[in-house]
Amino acid sequence: MNQKPLPSKKWYDIASWLATQTTFSFVAAPFIILGFKESLEVWARVYYYAIITTFSTLAFFASPAKTHVRKMLEKRTRGPGPRLSRTVSTESLDGNSRTPTLGVSADPGRDLDEVVKEIQDGVDKVRRNSIKKNA
């Protein structure tokens, strides 16, 4: 059985999305538009809000509050339904199940060939469509 989310989840999702977008904008936009010195000046004008918020969040979860949040989460998830647990990856590049790949494909050459073929197929399709339109 899946556990039903709290009514506040919608607001959590909106706040998370907004925080992510504003932080990415804070970090990336000045460097795209300006130089390094000017980017630091822009950050100073907005009081380094993303840096301060990020480090405050990290400090919060490194504090004793982490234990309190974890207890609240465990209390909420103790109901019926499966619980998630960590598992050890058994996939490896050298055939040794003790050496995890950390997400690297067992055959990267084949994967690259598939990507190249997909791109070639897409280019061929565009060419065929443009020939049909011009004919």
N, C-alpha and C positions, 0 to 999 in steps of 0.2 A: 504494500500500500504506500502511495506517495503521501507525504505530509503536505497539508494545505498551507500556503504562505500566509503570513500575517497581512492584515489590511495595509499596514505601513510599508510593505515591500515596494509598492508603486512609487512612493515618495523617496524611498532609499535608492531605487533604480534611477530616478530622475536626478537626484542629488549626485549620485556617483557619476552619471554621464556628464553632468555639468562640470563637476570638479575635474574630470579627466580632460574634457575639451579645453577648459580654461588653462589648465596646467600645460597641456601640449602647446597651446597658443602662446603662453608665456615663455616657454622654452624655445620654440622654433621660430616664431614670427620675427623677432628682432634680428636673428641671424640671417634670415632670408632677405629681409628688407634693408638692414643696416650692417655696419661693421662691428667688430668686437667691442671697441670702446663705446660706441653709441648704444650697443645692446645693453651693456652694463649700466649706462645712464638711464635707459628706459626702465630697466629692472628697479633701479633706485627710486625712480619717480612713482612706481606702484608699490613701493615698500617691500620688495622681494616676497610678495605674498605666496607664490608657489613654493619657493624654497622653505620659507618658514612653516607653511602648512604641511609640507611633506615631512620635514624633520620633526615637527610636533606630533604628527601621526606615528612616525617611527618610534619616538620617545614614549608615546602613550602605550603602544603595544609591547614595548620593552619594560614597562613599569609593572608594578603589582596589579594594575587594572586589567592586565592581560588575563590573570587568573580569574578575576570576577567575570569578565566577558566569556571566558571559556566555560565557567560553571553555568552561566545563564544559557549558553548554547546547548550544553549537555542536558540541562533540565528540559529545554524545549524539544530536544530530539530523542528523548527516552521512550517515546510512545511506540506504537507498532510500526513495523517497517524495517527494511534492511539498514544496516549501519555500514558506512564505508570504512575500509581499512587499507593500509598501504600494502602493496605487493612488490616483490623484487622482480625486475625485468630479467627475462631469461634469454632475450635475443642478443646476439653478439656478432662482431665482424669476423672473428677468428674461430668461431665454432665453440669457444670456451664459454659455457653458460655463466661463468663467474665474472666475465668482462662485459658490462652493459655498454650499449652503443649510444646512449643518451639521445635517441631520436634519429641517429644516422641510419640511412637505409643499408640493408645488407648488400645491395647491388646498385651503387650509385650510378654506374655506367649505364645500366638498363634504364634507370629513371631519367637520366639525361637524354638518352636516345628517344624515350617516349615524349619528352618535352619538345625536342627538336622536331619530331614527327608531327605533333599537334600544331606547332607553329607553321610547319610547311603546309599542312592540310588547310590551315586558316588562310595562308597567303594564296594557295591555289584556288580556294573558294572565292576569295575577293577578286582574283584575276578573271575567273570564269564569269562572275557577275558583271564585271566591268566590260568584258568582251560582249556579253549578251546585250548590255545597255547600249553599247556603241554600234552594234550590228543592225 
